[in-house]
Amino acid sequence: MLASILIFATFVLFGSIGVLQFENDPESNIRTAGDAIWWAFATMTTVGYGDIYPITAEGRVLGIVLMIAGVGIFGTVTGLIASLFFKTNAKTVTNEDIMSELKRLREEVKELKGES
C-alpha cells in the first residue's frame, strides 16, 4: 500500500515537472507549478476535469503515460484492499483430518441413535 502511494506521488511529481517543461507554448494553459500538479493529479486519478490540459504533442504523450499508470496503480490498490476481505485461514486440511472428523461424526451419530 505504501509502495503504491510512493509510486503515485513520484508519477505526479515527475509528470508535473515534465508537463511544465513541455508546455512552453504561449497558448498553453499549464503555466505554474500548481497548475501542473493539479493536472498531473487529475490525470492520474482519471478524473481529468478538462479545465487544464496539455496542447503540445509531448504533453499529451505524458498525459497518456500518466493515465495508464493511474489506472494500474488504482487497480493494484483496489485488488489489495479486496484481497484483505477474502483472506483465508492458513491451516491446510489433510485427508487424515477429514477421515478423523468423519470417524468422530459417525461415532456421535451412533450415540445419538443409541447404538453404542
DOTOR-793668 format. One record per atom (N, C-alpha, C): residue number from 1; residue in three letters; atom name; x, y, z. Coordinates in nm, 3 decimals, padded with zeros to 5 digits, always signed. Layout:
ATOM:drennu:lose:nulo:px:py:pz
ATOM:NUM:ala:CA:X:Y:Z;
...
***
This chain:
ATOM:drennu:lose:nulo:px:py:pz
ATOM:1:met:N:+00.083:-00.118:+00.000;
ATOM:1:met:CA:+00.000:+00.000:+00.000;
ATOM:1:met:C:+00.088:+00.125:+00.000;
ATOM:2:leu:N:+00.187:+00.127:+00.088;
ATOM:2:leu:CA:+00.278:+00.241:+00.095;
ATOM:2:leu:C:+00.356:+00.255:-00.035;
ATOM:3:ala:N:+00.394:+00.143:-00.093;
ATOM:3:ala:CA:+00.467:+00.147:-00.221;
ATOM:3:ala:C:+00.380:+00.211:-00.330;
ATOM:4:ser:N:+00.252:+00.179:-00.331;
ATOM:4:ser:CA:+00.162:+00.237:-00.431;
ATOM:4:ser:C:+00.150:+00.388:-00.413;
ATOM:5:ile:N:+00.143:+00.432:-00.289;
ATOM:5:ile:CA:+00.134:+00.575:-00.262;
ATOM:5:ile:C:+00.261:+00.646:-00.306;
ATOM:6:leu:N:+00.376:+00.585:-00.278;
ATOM:6:leu:CA:+00.504:+00.645:-00.319;
ATOM:6:leu:C:+00.516:+00.648:-00.471;
ATOM:7:ile:N:+00.474:+00.542:-00.538;
ATOM:7:ile:CA:+00.479:+00.540:-00.684;
ATOM:7:ile:C:+00.386:+00.646:-00.741;
ATOM:8:phe:N:+00.267:+00.658:-00.685;
ATOM:8:phe:CA:+00.171:+00.759:-00.730;
ATOM:8:phe:C:+00.231:+00.898:-00.714;
ATOM:9:ala:N:+00.288:+00.927:-00.596;
ATOM:9:ala:CA:+00.346:+01.059:-00.571;
ATOM:9:ala:C:+00.463:+01.086:-00.665;
ATOM:10:thr:N:+00.542:+00.984:-00.695;
ATOM:10:thr:CA:+00.654:+01.001:-00.787;
ATOM:10:thr:C:+00.606:+01.034:-00.927;
ATOM:11:phe:N:+00.503:+00.964:-00.973;
ATOM:11:phe:CA:+00.448:+00.993:-01.104;
ATOM:11:phe:C:+00.391:+01.135:-01.110;
ATOM:12:val:N:+00.320:+01.176:-01.005;
ATOM:12:val:CA:+00.265:+01.312:-01.003;
ATOM:12:val:C:+00.378:+01.414:-01.007;
ATOM:13:leu:N:+00.481:+01.393:-00.928;
ATOM:13:leu:CA:+00.594:+01.486:-00.923;
ATOM:13:leu:C:+00.663:+01.497:-01.058;
ATOM:14:phe:N:+00.704:+01.383:-01.113;
ATOM:14:phe:CA:+00.775:+01.388:-01.241;
ATOM:14:phe:C:+00.684:+01.427:-01.356;
ATOM:15:gly:N:+00.557:+01.390:-01.349;
ATOM:15:gly:CA:+00.462:+01.433:-01.451;
ATOM:15:gly:C:+00.443:+01.583:-01.448;
ATOM:16:ser:N:+00.439:+01.641:-01.330;
ATOM:16:ser:CA:+00.426:+01.786:-01.316;
ATOM:16:ser:C:+00.547:+01.858:-01.373;
ATOM:17:ile:N:+00.664:+01.808:-01.338;
ATOM:17:ile:CA:+00.787:+01.869:-01.388;
ATOM:17:ile:C:+00.794:+01.856:-01.541;
ATOM:18:gly:N:+00.760:+01.738:-01.590;
ATOM:18:gly:CA:+00.763:+01.715:-01.735;
ATOM:18:gly:C:+00.667:+01.804:-01.811;
ATOM:19:val:N:+00.546:+01.815:-01.763;
ATOM:19:val:CA:+00.447:+01.895:-01.835;
ATOM:19:val:C:+00.485:+02.044:-01.831;
ATOM:20:leu:N:+00.548:+02.089:-01.725;
ATOM:20:leu:CA:+00.595:+02.228:-01.721;
ATOM:20:leu:C:+00.705:+02.251:-01.825;
ATOM:21:gln:N:+00.789:+02.151:-01.847;
ATOM:21:gln:CA:+00.894:+02.163:-01.948;
ATOM:21:gln:C:+00.837:+02.158:-02.089;
ATOM:22:phe:N:+00.738:+02.072:-02.112;
ATOM:22:phe:CA:+00.684:+02.056:-02.247;
ATOM:22:phe:C:+00.589:+02.168:-02.287;
ATOM:23:glu:N:+00.514:+02.218:-02.194;
ATOM:23:glu:CA:+00.410:+02.317:-02.225;
ATOM:23:glu:C:+00.468:+02.459:-02.219;
ATOM:24:asn:N:+00.555:+02.489:-02.313;
ATOM:24:asn:CA:+00.616:+02.621:-02.316;
ATOM:24:asn:C:+00.557:+02.710:-02.425;
ATOM:25:asp:N:+00.452:+02.663:-02.487;
ATOM:25:asp:CA:+00.381:+02.741:-02.589;
ATOM:25:asp:C:+00.307:+02.856:-02.521;
ATOM:26:pro:N:+00.304:+02.975:-02.582;
ATOM:26:pro:CA:+00.232:+03.089:-02.520;
ATOM:26:pro:C:+00.082:+03.062:-02.501;
ATOM:27:glu:N:+00.025:+02.972:-02.582;
ATOM:27:glu:CA:-00.117:+02.942:-02.572;
ATOM:27:glu:C:-00.148:+02.837:-02.465;
ATOM:28:ser:N:-00.047:+02.780:-02.405;
ATOM:28:ser:CA:-00.065:+02.674:-02.307;
ATOM:28:ser:C:-00.140:+02.726:-02.183;
ATOM:29:asn:N:-00.223:+02.642:-02.126;
ATOM:29:asn:CA:-00.294:+02.683:-02.004;
ATOM:29:asn:C:-00.234:+02.619:-01.879;
ATOM:30:ile:N:-00.122:+02.552:-01.894;
ATOM:30:ile:CA:-00.047:+02.500:-01.779;
ATOM:30:ile:C:+00.077:+02.587:-01.765;
ATOM:31:arg:N:+00.070:+02.683:-01.673;
ATOM:31:arg:CA:+00.177:+02.783:-01.664;
ATOM:31:arg:C:+00.254:+02.777:-01.532;
ATOM:32:thr:N:+00.188:+02.732:-01.424;
ATOM:32:thr:CA:+00.253:+02.735:-01.293;
ATOM:32:thr:C:+00.270:+02.593:-01.240;
ATOM:33:ala:N:+00.350:+02.582:-01.136;
ATOM:33:ala:CA:+00.369:+02.451:-01.073;
ATOM:33:ala:C:+00.237:+02.400:-01.016;
ATOM:34:gly:N:+00.157:+02.489:-00.963;
ATOM:34:gly:CA:+00.025:+02.449:-00.910;
ATOM:34:gly:C:-00.064:+02.393:-01.019;
ATOM:35:asp:N:-00.064:+02.459:-01.135;
ATOM:35:asp:CA:-00.141:+02.407:-01.249;
ATOM:35:asp:C:-00.091:+02.269:-01.289;
ATOM:36:ala:N:+00.040:+02.251:-01.292;
ATOM:36:ala:CA:+00.100:+02.125:-01.334;
ATOM:36:ala:C:+00.067:+02.013:-01.237;
ATOM:37:ile:N:+00.075:+02.041:-01.108;
ATOM:37:ile:CA:+00.043:+01.939:-01.007;
ATOM:37:ile:C:-00.105:+01.904:-01.015;
ATOM:38:trp:N:-00.190:+02.004:-01.028;
ATOM:38:trp:CA:-00.334:+01.979:-01.041;
ATOM:38:trp:C:-00.363:+01.892:-01.162;
ATOM:39:trp:N:-00.302:+01.924:-01.275;
ATOM:39:trp:CA:-00.324:+01.847:-01.397;
ATOM:39:trp:C:-00.274:+01.704:-01.379;
ATOM:40:ala:N:-00.155:+01.686:-01.325;
ATOM:40:ala:CA:-00.098:+01.552:-01.308;
ATOM:40:ala:C:-00.184:+01.468:-01.213;
ATOM:41:phe:N:-00.228:+01.528:-01.103;
ATOM:41:phe:CA:-00.312:+01.455:-01.007;
ATOM:41:phe:C:-00.446:+01.417:-01.070;
ATOM:42:ala:N:-00.509:+01.511:-01.137;
ATOM:42:ala:CA:-00.639:+01.483:-01.201;
ATOM:42:ala:C:-00.624:+01.378:-01.310;
ATOM:43:thr:N:-00.514:+01.380:-01.381;
ATOM:43:thr:CA:-00.491:+01.282:-01.487;
ATOM:43:thr:C:-00.464:+01.144:-01.429;
ATOM:44:met:N:-00.384:+01.137:-01.323;
ATOM:44:met:CA:-00.353:+01.008:-01.260;
ATOM:44:met:C:-00.477:+00.944:-01.199;
ATOM:45:thr:N:-00.566:+01.024:-01.146;
ATOM:45:thr:CA:-00.687:+00.969:-01.085;
ATOM:45:thr:C:-00.796:+00.946:-01.189;
ATOM:46:thr:N:-00.763:+00.967:-01.314;
ATOM:46:thr:CA:-00.851:+00.951:-01.430;
ATOM:46:thr:C:-00.976:+01.039:-01.422;
ATOM:47:val:N:-00.968:+01.146:-01.345;
ATOM:47:val:CA:-01.080:+01.239:-01.337;
ATOM:47:val:C:-01.078:+01.331:-01.458;
ATOM:48:gly:N:-00.963:+01.395:-01.482;
ATOM:48:gly:CA:-00.945:+01.480:-01.599;
ATOM:48:gly:C:-01.056:+01.580:-01.619;
ATOM:49:tyr:N:-01.062:+01.680:-01.534;
ATOM:49:tyr:CA:-01.170:+01.779:-01.540;
ATOM:49:tyr:C:-01.179:+01.851:-01.674;
ATOM:50:gly:N:-01.066:+01.869:-01.742;
ATOM:50:gly:CA:-01.068:+01.940:-01.869;
ATOM:50:gly:C:-01.043:+02.088:-01.855;
ATOM:51:asp:N:-01.029:+02.136:-01.731;
ATOM:51:asp:CA:-01.001:+02.278:-01.711;
ATOM:51:asp:C:-00.856:+02.312:-01.746;
ATOM:52:ile:N:-00.767:+02.218:-01.723;
ATOM:52:ile:CA:-00.625:+02.233:-01.756;
ATOM:52:ile:C:-00.585:+02.112:-01.838;
ATOM:53:tyr:N:-00.524:+02.135:-01.952;
ATOM:53:tyr:CA:-00.487:+02.024:-02.040;
ATOM:53:tyr:C:-00.365:+02.065:-02.123;
ATOM:54:pro:N:-00.285:+01.966:-02.162;
ATOM:54:pro:CA:-00.168:+01.996:-02.244;
ATOM:54:pro:C:-00.208:+02.019:-02.389;
ATOM:55:ile:N:-00.132:+02.106:-02.458;
ATOM:55:ile:CA:-00.161:+02.131:-02.600;
ATOM:55:ile:C:-00.048:+02.083:-02.691;
ATOM:56:thr:N:+00.068:+02.054:-02.635;
ATOM:56:thr:CA:+00.178:+02.004:-02.717;
ATOM:56:thr:C:+00.170:+01.852:-02.727;
ATOM:57:ala:N:+00.232:+01.799:-02.831;
ATOM:57:ala:CA:+00.232:+01.653:-02.851;
ATOM:57:ala:C:+00.302:+01.583:-02.735;
ATOM:58:glu:N:+00.413:+01.640:-02.690;
ATOM:58:glu:CA:+00.487:+01.579:-02.579;
ATOM:58:glu:C:+00.404:+01.577:-02.451;
ATOM:59:gly:N:+00.334:+01.687:-02.427;
ATOM:59:gly:CA:+00.249:+01.695:-02.309;
ATOM:59:gly:C:+00.136:+01.594:-02.313;
ATOM:60:arg:N:+00.082:+01.572:-02.431;
ATOM:60:arg:CA:-00.027:+01.475:-02.446;
ATOM:60:arg:C:+00.022:+01.332:-02.429;
ATOM:61:val:N:+00.142:+01.304:-02.480;
ATOM:61:val:CA:+00.201:+01.171:-02.461;
ATOM:61:val:C:+00.225:+01.148:-02.312;
ATOM:62:leu:N:+00.275:+01.249:-02.243;
ATOM:62:leu:CA:+00.294:+01.240:-02.098;
ATOM:62:leu:C:+00.160:+01.214:-02.029;
ATOM:63:gly:N:+00.056:+01.279:-02.077;
ATOM:63:gly:CA:-00.077:+01.256:-02.023;
ATOM:63:gly:C:-00.122:+01.112:-02.039;
ATOM:64:ile:N:-00.093:+01.053:-02.155;
ATOM:64:ile:CA:-00.128:+00.912:-02.179;
ATOM:64:ile:C:-00.055:+00.822:-02.081;
ATOM:65:val:N:+00.074:+00.850:-02.061;
ATOM:65:val:CA:+00.153:+00.770:-01.967;
ATOM:65:val:C:+00.094:+00.780:-01.826;
ATOM:66:leu:N:+00.059:+00.902:-01.785;
ATOM:66:leu:CA:+00.002:+00.920:-01.651;
ATOM:66:leu:C:-00.133:+00.851:-01.637;
ATOM:67:met:N:-00.214:+00.853:-01.742;
ATOM:67:met:CA:-00.344:+00.786:-01.736;
ATOM:67:met:C:-00.327:+00.635:-01.718;
ATOM:68:ile:N:-00.238:+00.576:-01.797;
ATOM:68:ile:CA:-00.216:+00.432:-01.787;
ATOM:68:ile:C:-00.160:+00.395:-01.650;
ATOM:69:ala:N:-00.063:+00.474:-01.602;
ATOM:69:ala:CA:-00.006:+00.448:-01.469;
ATOM:69:ala:C:-00.112:+00.462:-01.361;
ATOM:70:gly:N:-00.197:+00.563:-01.373;
ATOM:70:gly:CA:-00.302:+00.584:-01.273;
ATOM:70:gly:C:-00.399:+00.468:-01.266;
ATOM:71:val:N:-00.441:+00.418:-01.381;
ATOM:71:val:CA:-00.533:+00.304:-01.383;
ATOM:71:val:C:-00.465:+00.183:-01.320;
ATOM:72:gly:N:-00.338:+00.161:-01.353;
ATOM:72:gly:CA:-00.264:+00.048:-01.296;
ATOM:72:gly:C:-00.249:+00.058:-01.146;
ATOM:73:ile:N:-00.214:+00.175:-01.097;
ATOM:73:ile:CA:-00.194:+00.194:-00.953;
ATOM:73:ile:C:-00.325:+00.176:-00.878;
ATOM:74:phe:N:-00.432:+00.238:-00.927;
ATOM:74:phe:CA:-00.560:+00.225:-00.858;
ATOM:74:phe:C:-00.614:+00.083:-00.866;
ATOM:75:gly:N:-00.588:+00.014:-00.976;
ATOM:75:gly:CA:-00.628:-00.126:-00.986;
ATOM:75:gly:C:-00.553:-00.213:-00.886;
ATOM:76:thr:N:-00.425:-00.183:-00.868;
ATOM:76:thr:CA:-00.344:-00.258:-00.771;
ATOM:76:thr:C:-00.394:-00.235:-00.629;
ATOM:77:val:N:-00.420:-00.111:-00.595;
ATOM:77:val:CA:-00.468:-00.079:-00.460;
ATOM:77:val:C:-00.605:-00.142:-00.437;
ATOM:78:thr:N:-00.692:-00.136:-00.536;
ATOM:78:thr:CA:-00.824:-00.196:-00.523;
ATOM:78:thr:C:-00.813:-00.347:-00.503;
ATOM:79:gly:N:-00.725:-00.412:-00.579;
ATOM:79:gly:CA:-00.704:-00.556:-00.561;
ATOM:79:gly:C:-00.649:-00.590:-00.424;
ATOM:80:leu:N:-00.558:-00.506:-00.375;
ATOM:80:leu:CA:-00.502:-00.528:-00.241;
ATOM:80:leu:C:-00.609:-00.518:-00.134;
ATOM:81:ile:N:-00.692:-00.417:-00.143;
ATOM:81:ile:CA:-00.800:-00.399:-00.045;
ATOM:81:ile:C:-00.899:-00.515:-00.055;
ATOM:82:ala:N:-00.933:-00.556:-00.177;
ATOM:82:ala:CA:-01.028:-00.667:-00.194;
ATOM:82:ala:C:-00.970:-00.796:-00.137;
ATOM:83:ser:N:-00.840:-00.817:-00.152;
ATOM:83:ser:CA:-00.780:-00.940:-00.101;
ATOM:83:ser:C:-00.784:-00.946:+00.051;
ATOM:84:leu:N:-00.788:-00.831:+00.117;
ATOM:84:leu:CA:-00.797:-00.830:+00.262;
ATOM:84:leu:C:-00.932:-00.884:+00.310;
ATOM:85:phe:N:-01.036:-00.865:+00.229;
ATOM:85:phe:CA:-01.169:-00.915:+00.265;
ATOM:85:phe:C:-01.179:-01.067:+00.249;
ATOM:86:phe:N:-01.097:-01.124:+00.163;
ATOM:86:phe:CA:-01.107:-01.266:+00.132;
ATOM:86:phe:C:-00.990:-01.347:+00.186;
ATOM:87:lys:N:-00.922:-01.295:+00.283;
ATOM:87:lys:CA:-00.809:-01.367:+00.341;
ATOM:87:lys:C:-00.861:-01.493:+00.410;
ATOM:88:thr:N:-00.800:-01.606:+00.383;
ATOM:88:thr:CA:-00.844:-01.732:+00.442;
ATOM:88:thr:C:-00.746:-01.775:+00.549;
ATOM:89:asn:N:-00.790:-01.874:+00.623;
ATOM:89:asn:CA:-00.705:-01.931:+00.727;
ATOM:89:asn:C:-00.587:-02.002:+00.661;
ATOM:90:ala:N:-00.471:-01.994:+00.721;
ATOM:90:ala:CA:-00.352:-02.054:+00.662;
ATOM:90:ala:C:-00.345:-02.205:+00.688;
ATOM:91:lys:N:-00.435:-02.258:+00.771;
ATOM:91:lys:CA:-00.430:-02.400:+00.805;
ATOM:91:lys:C:-00.471:-02.484:+00.684;
ATOM:92:thr:N:-00.389:-02.584:+00.656;
ATOM:92:thr:CA:-00.418:-02.675:+00.546;
ATOM:92:thr:C:-00.487:-02.799:+00.602;
ATOM:93:val:N:-00.597:-02.837:+00.539;
ATOM:93:val:CA:-00.671:-02.954:+00.582;
ATOM:93:val:C:-00.620:-03.074:+00.504;
ATOM:94:thr:N:-00.581:-03.179:+00.576;
ATOM:94:thr:CA:-00.529:-03.300:+00.512;
ATOM:94:thr:C:-00.637:-03.408:+00.509;
ATOM:95:asn:N:-00.609:-03.515:+00.435;
ATOM:95:asn:CA:-00.702:-03.628:+00.429;
ATOM:95:asn:C:-00.720:-03.692:+00.566;
ATOM:96:glu:N:-00.612:-03.697:+00.644;
ATOM:96:glu:CA:-00.621:-03.755:+00.778;
ATOM:96:glu:C:-00.716:-03.674:+00.866;
ATOM:97:asp:N:-00.711:-03.541:+00.851;
ATOM:97:asp:CA:-00.802:-03.456:+00.928;
ATOM:97:asp:C:-00.947:-03.486:+00.891;
ATOM:98:ile:N:-00.973:-03.500:+00.765;
ATOM:98:ile:CA:-01.109:-03.527:+00.718;
ATOM:98:ile:C:-01.156:-03.664:+00.766;
ATOM:99:met:N:-01.069:-03.764:+00.756;
ATOM:99:met:CA:-01.107:-03.900:+00.799;
ATOM:99:met:C:-01.132:-03.906:+00.950;
ATOM:100:ser:N:-01.049:-03.839:+01.029;
ATOM:100:ser:CA:-01.071:-03.842:+01.174;
ATOM:100:ser:C:-01.200:-03.768:+01.210;
ATOM:101:glu:N:-01.230:-03.661:+01.141;
ATOM:101:glu:CA:-01.355:-03.589:+01.165;
ATOM:101:glu:C:-01.474:-03.674:+01.126;
ATOM:102:leu:N:-01.464:-03.745:+01.015;
ATOM:102:leu:CA:-01.571:-03.834:+00.971;
ATOM:102:leu:C:-01.594:-03.946:+01.072;
ATOM:103:lys:N:-01.487:-04.003:+01.124;
ATOM:103:lys:CA:-01.498:-04.109:+01.226;
ATOM:103:lys:C:-01.566:-04.056:+01.351;
ATOM:104:arg:N:-01.526:-03.936:+01.394;
ATOM:104:arg:CA:-01.586:-03.876:+01.512;
ATOM:104:arg:C:-01.735:-03.851:+01.491;
ATOM:105:leu:N:-01.772:-03.804:+01.373;
ATOM:105:leu:CA:-01.914:-03.778:+01.344;
ATOM:105:leu:C:-01.995:-03.908:+01.340;
ATOM:106:arg:N:-01.938:-04.015:+01.285;
ATOM:106:arg:CA:-02.008:-04.144:+01.282;
ATOM:106:arg:C:-02.034:-04.195:+01.423;
ATOM:107:glu:N:-01.933:-04.181:+01.510;
ATOM:107:glu:CA:-01.950:-04.224:+01.649;
ATOM:107:glu:C:-02.056:-04.141:+01.719;
ATOM:108:glu:N:-02.060:-04.014:+01.691;
ATOM:108:glu:CA:-02.160:-03.926:+01.752;
ATOM:108:glu:C:-02.301:-03.963:+01.705;
ATOM:109:val:N:-02.315:-03.996:+01.576;
ATOM:109:val:CA:-02.445:-04.037:+01.522;
ATOM:109:val:C:-02.489:-04.167:+01.588;
ATOM:110:lys:N:-02.398:-04.262:+01.607;
ATOM:110:lys:CA:-02.431:-04.389:+01.673;
ATOM:110:lys:C:-02.478:-04.364:+01.816;
ATOM:111:glu:N:-02.410:-04.273:+01.885;
ATOM:111:glu:CA:-02.450:-04.241:+02.023;
ATOM:111:glu:C:-02.590:-04.181:+02.027;
ATOM:112:leu:N:-02.616:-04.093:+01.933;
ATOM:112:leu:CA:-02.748:-04.029:+01.929;
ATOM:112:leu:C:-02.860:-04.129:+01.896;
ATOM:113:lys:N:-02.828:-04.228:+01.817;
ATOM:113:lys:CA:-02.926:-04.332:+01.785;
ATOM:113:lys:C:-02.937:-04.434:+01.896;
ATOM:114:gly:N:-02.841:-04.436:+01.987;
ATOM:114:gly:CA:-02.840:-04.530:+02.097;
ATOM:114:gly:C:-02.785:-04.665:+02.057;
ATOM:115:glu:N:-02.695:-04.667:+01.961;
ATOM:115:glu:CA:-02.641:-04.792:+01.908;
ATOM:115:glu:C:-02.503:-04.827:+01.964;
ATOM:116:ser:N:-02.451:-04.774:+02.056;
ATOM:116:ser:CA:-02.316:-04.796:+02.106;
ATOM:116:ser:C:-02.251:-04.908:+02.046;
***
